[in-house]
Amino acid sequence: MQINLDGKTALVTGGNVGIGAGIAKALAKCGAQVSITYFSHESEAVDTLKDLNALGCQAEMFQLDATDSDQVATVVSNVAASMNGKIDILVNNAGHLVNRVTTDGMSDEHWHRVIDVNLSSAFYCTREALKRMPDGGRIVNMSSMAARNGGGNGTVPYAASKAGVIGLTRGLAKELAPRKITVNALAPGFIAETPFHETFTGLDNYAGIISGIPLGEAGLPPDVAGAVLYYVSDLGKWVTGQVAEINGGAWFV
């Protein structure tokens, strides 16, 4: 079955690089009109925008600090205005580990920063997008395998925030079911070719991590994007409140 998203509008937060860029391009290839946000790395956002336009997509990019609720309200309103006044698909991909800090030395500021960038941001963006989302819309939230296995050393707030994303997803799935809006989450494991793992895992550690993955290879952004396409298309119209475990067999429910 060919996935056809012609006439659909999509917002991908953090869509400038890595997994987010892969998701944005996959949506565009299926015919969606896509807007992406970026916090930093503007040059990468420009490159992704060029790739989207080359696919025939009417793409736009917006700078956004998704932890600032006032800014989210303004930007989401502008995004909708650029896409015929509606947002059919929201992918809450913006997030960050920020830094590895053990609990005994962790400041309140660090804890709240990580919670806000991963969990509060998804709430803020969802709240605003829902004001412009027709019945039958689709929301996909980015969790992580860290929500399942606790993550690595110094990532307690990250694991907690990504577990919170799963709770947010399931609460929203029930709340929005009367509107036929589905809400699902993704829990990627080790995804190579992303700034996240290049920064916080290190290329020298890739081989050791891959050796522990039953499928014997790292995941890539298109592997995550494939799950998004399922959830936002007619293929997944009767699926809500679920979490796609995209990890090559590294962790089982």
C-alpha positions as CSV (number, residue, x, y, z in Angstrom):
1,M,0.0,0.0,0.0
2,Q,1.4,3.4,-1.0
3,I,1.2,5.9,1.8
4,N,-0.5,9.1,0.5
5,L,-0.4,12.2,2.6
6,D,-1.4,14.6,-0.1
7,G,-3.3,17.6,1.4
8,K,-2.0,16.9,4.9
9,T,0.0,19.5,6.8
10,A,2.7,18.5,9.3
11,L,4.8,20.2,11.9
12,V,8.0,18.5,13.1
13,T,9.7,20.1,16.0
14,G,13.4,19.8,16.0
15,G,13.1,18.9,12.4
16,N,16.4,20.4,11.3
17,V,18.8,17.5,12.0
18,G,19.0,13.8,12.8
19,I,15.8,11.9,13.4
20,G,13.7,15.0,13.0
21,A,15.1,15.8,9.6
22,G,14.5,12.1,8.6
23,I,10.9,12.3,9.7
24,A,10.3,15.6,7.9
25,K,11.7,14.2,4.6
26,A,9.7,11.0,4.9
27,L,6.5,13.0,5.3
28,A,7.3,15.2,2.4
29,K,8.0,12.2,0.1
30,C,4.5,11.0,0.9
31,G,3.0,14.4,-0.2
32,A,2.6,16.3,3.1
33,Q,3.2,20.0,3.4
34,V,5.9,20.2,6.2
35,S,7.1,22.9,8.6
36,I,10.1,22.3,10.8
37,T,11.3,24.1,13.9
38,Y,14.9,24.4,15.1
39,F,16.4,25.8,18.3
40,S,20.0,26.1,17.1
41,H,21.9,24.8,14.1
42,E,20.2,27.2,11.7
43,S,22.5,26.2,8.8
44,E,21.4,22.6,9.1
45,A,17.8,23.8,9.1
46,V,18.4,25.6,5.9
47,D,19.9,22.5,4.3
48,T,16.9,20.4,5.4
49,L,14.6,23.0,4.1
50,K,16.3,22.8,0.7
51,D,16.0,19.0,0.7
52,L,12.3,19.3,1.5
53,N,11.8,21.9,-1.3
54,A,13.6,19.6,-3.7
55,L,11.0,17.0,-3.0
56,G,8.3,19.3,-4.1
57,C,7.3,20.1,-0.6
58,Q,6.0,23.6,0.4
59,A,8.2,23.7,3.4
60,E,8.9,26.4,6.0
61,M,11.3,26.7,8.9
62,F,10.8,28.5,12.2
63,Q,13.2,29.2,15.1
64,L,11.6,27.9,18.4
65,D,12.6,27.4,22.0
66,A,10.0,24.7,22.7
67,T,10.5,25.2,26.5
68,D,9.0,28.7,26.3
69,S,5.2,28.4,26.2
70,D,4.6,31.9,25.0
71,Q,7.0,31.4,22.1
72,V,5.4,28.1,21.3
73,A,2.0,29.8,21.1
74,T,3.3,32.4,18.7
75,V,5.3,30.0,16.5
76,V,2.6,27.3,16.2
77,S,0.1,30.0,15.2
78,N,2.5,31.2,12.5
79,V,3.1,27.6,11.4
80,A,-0.6,27.0,11.0
81,A,-1.1,30.3,9.1
82,S,1.6,29.1,6.6
83,M,-0.2,25.8,6.1
84,N,-3.8,26.8,5.3
85,G,-4.7,27.4,8.9
86,K,-4.4,23.8,10.1
87,I,-2.0,21.2,11.4
88,D,-3.1,17.7,10.6
89,I,0.1,16.0,11.9
90,L,2.2,17.0,14.9
91,V,5.5,15.2,15.6
92,N,7.0,16.3,18.9
93,N,10.6,15.5,18.2
94,A,12.4,18.4,20.0
95,G,14.4,17.2,22.9
96,H,17.9,16.9,24.3
97,L,20.0,15.0,26.9
98,V,21.7,18.4,27.7
99,N,24.5,16.8,29.6
100,R,25.5,13.7,31.7
101,V,25.2,14.6,35.4
102,T,24.9,12.1,38.3
103,T,22.1,12.6,40.7
104,D,24.3,13.4,43.7
105,G,25.8,16.4,41.9
106,M,22.8,17.5,40.0
107,S,21.4,21.0,40.3
108,D,17.7,21.9,40.3
109,E,18.3,23.9,37.2
110,H,19.7,20.9,35.3
111,W,16.8,18.7,36.4
112,H,14.2,21.2,35.3
113,R,16.0,22.0,32.0
114,V,16.0,18.4,30.9
115,I,12.4,17.8,32.0
116,D,11.3,20.9,30.2
117,V,13.1,20.3,26.9
118,N,11.8,16.8,26.6
119,L,8.4,16.7,28.3
120,S,7.1,20.2,28.9
121,S,7.9,21.0,25.3
122,A,5.7,18.2,24.0
123,F,2.8,19.4,26.2
124,Y,3.2,23.0,25.1
125,C,3.3,22.2,21.4
126,T,0.4,19.7,21.6
127,R,-1.7,22.2,23.5
128,E,-1.3,24.8,20.8
129,A,-1.5,22.5,17.8
130,L,-4.8,21.0,19.1
131,K,-6.4,24.5,18.6
132,R,-5.6,24.1,14.8
133,M,-5.9,20.3,14.4
134,P,-9.0,18.9,12.7
135,D,-10.7,15.8,14.0
136,G,-8.9,12.8,12.8
137,G,-5.5,14.4,13.3
138,R,-2.3,12.6,14.3
139,I,0.2,13.2,17.1
140,V,3.5,11.4,17.5
141,N,5.7,12.0,20.5
142,M,9.4,11.2,20.8
143,S,10.2,9.0,23.8
144,S,13.4,6.8,24.1
145,M,14.6,3.4,25.0
146,A,16.0,5.2,28.1
147,A,12.4,5.4,29.3
148,R,12.3,1.6,29.3
149,N,15.8,0.7,30.6
150,G,16.8,3.8,32.6
151,G,19.4,5.0,30.1
152,G,23.1,5.3,30.7
153,N,25.1,6.9,33.5
154,G,24.2,10.5,34.3
155,T,20.9,10.4,32.4
156,V,18.3,10.1,35.2
157,P,16.3,13.2,34.3
158,Y,16.4,12.3,30.6
159,A,15.0,8.8,31.3
160,A,12.4,10.3,33.6
161,S,11.3,12.9,31.0
162,K,11.1,10.3,28.3
163,A,9.0,8.0,30.5
164,G,6.8,11.0,31.1
165,V,6.3,11.3,27.4
166,I,4.8,7.9,27.4
167,G,2.4,8.8,30.1
168,L,1.5,12.0,28.3
169,T,0.9,10.0,25.1
170,R,-1.4,7.6,26.7
171,G,-3.4,10.3,28.6
172,L,-3.8,12.3,25.4
173,A,-4.8,9.2,23.5
174,K,-7.8,8.7,25.8
175,E,-8.7,12.3,26.0
176,L,-8.6,12.9,22.2
177,A,-10.2,9.6,21.1
178,P,-13.7,11.2,20.8
179,R,-12.2,13.5,18.1
180,K,-10.6,10.5,16.4
181,I,-7.1,12.1,16.9
182,T,-4.6,9.3,17.5
183,V,-1.6,9.8,19.8
184,N,1.4,7.5,19.7
185,A,5.0,7.5,20.8
186,L,8.4,6.3,19.5
187,A,11.1,4.8,21.7
188,P,14.2,4.7,19.6
189,G,17.3,2.9,20.7
190,F,20.8,3.5,19.2
191,I,20.2,5.6,16.1
192,A,23.5,6.5,14.3
193,E,24.0,9.5,12.0
194,T,22.5,11.8,14.5
195,P,24.2,14.7,16.5
196,F,22.7,13.2,19.7
197,H,24.9,10.1,19.7
198,E,27.9,11.8,18.1
199,T,27.9,14.2,21.1
200,F,26.8,12.1,24.0
201,T,27.9,8.6,23.0
202,G,31.0,9.2,20.9
203,L,32.0,7.5,17.7
204,D,34.6,5.4,19.5
205,N,31.8,3.7,21.5
206,Y,29.6,2.8,18.5
207,A,31.1,-0.7,17.9
208,G,30.6,-1.8,21.5
209,I,27.0,-0.7,21.5
210,I,26.2,-2.3,18.1
211,S,27.7,-5.6,19.4
212,G,24.9,-5.7,21.9
213,I,22.1,-5.2,19.4
214,P,20.6,-8.5,18.3
215,L,20.1,-7.3,14.7
216,G,23.8,-6.4,14.6
217,E,23.6,-2.9,13.3
218,A,22.7,0.6,14.4
219,G,19.4,2.1,13.5
220,L,19.1,5.1,11.2
221,P,16.7,8.1,11.0
222,P,14.7,6.4,8.2
223,D,14.0,3.5,10.5
224,V,12.3,5.9,13.0
225,A,10.5,7.8,10.2
226,G,8.9,4.5,9.0
227,A,7.1,4.1,12.2
228,V,5.9,7.7,12.0
229,L,4.5,7.1,8.5
230,Y,2.5,4.1,9.8
231,Y,1.0,6.1,12.7
232,V,0.0,9.2,10.7
233,S,-1.3,7.3,7.6
234,D,-4.5,5.3,7.2
235,L,-2.5,2.2,8.0
236,G,-2.5,3.3,11.7
237,K,-5.9,4.9,12.0
238,W,-7.1,2.4,14.6
239,V,-3.9,2.5,16.7
240,T,-3.6,4.9,19.6
241,G,-1.8,5.1,22.9
242,Q,1.0,2.8,21.7
243,V,4.8,3.0,21.8
244,A,6.9,1.8,18.9
245,E,10.1,0.1,20.2
246,I,12.6,0.9,17.5
247,N,15.8,-0.7,18.9
248,G,17.0,-3.6,16.8
249,G,16.0,-6.1,19.5
250,A,18.1,-4.4,22.2
251,W,15.1,-4.2,24.6
252,F,11.8,-6.0,24.6
253,V,8.5,-5.0,26.3
